Amino acid sequence: MNAQAQRTQVGAPDPNAKTSLIAEEMDEEYDVARLAVPGEPVCYFNNHQFGHGQEICSGSTRLQCRHGVWLRTGSCYTSS
C-alpha cells in the first residue's frame, strides 16, 4: 500500500470553514501561530478536527498537524 492511501484527502481549504493556519516550519508565520495556539492538541481543516501528528493531503500537498498549526511536509505523491 502506498503512503498516500494512509492519509485523508481533504481537498482545498474552504474560506467559509474553520481551518488552522498552514505554514512552513521555518516560516515566521509558524512562530507567530505557535505563540497564538500554544500546545493546541488539534488542527482543523474545513471544520474537521485532526489530532497532533496526523497527516492529511490537500491536493498534492502533504500537511502534518503540529500543536494546532498545519505544516507543509512534502508531496502526497512521494513516500518521504
Beta strands, then each sheet from edge to edge (+ up, - down):
strand 1: 8-9
strand 2: 22-23
strand 3: 42-45
strand 4: 48-51
strand 5: 55-58
strand 6: 61-66
strand 7: 69-75
sheet 1: 1+ 5+ 6- 7+ 2+
sheet 2: 3+ 4-
end
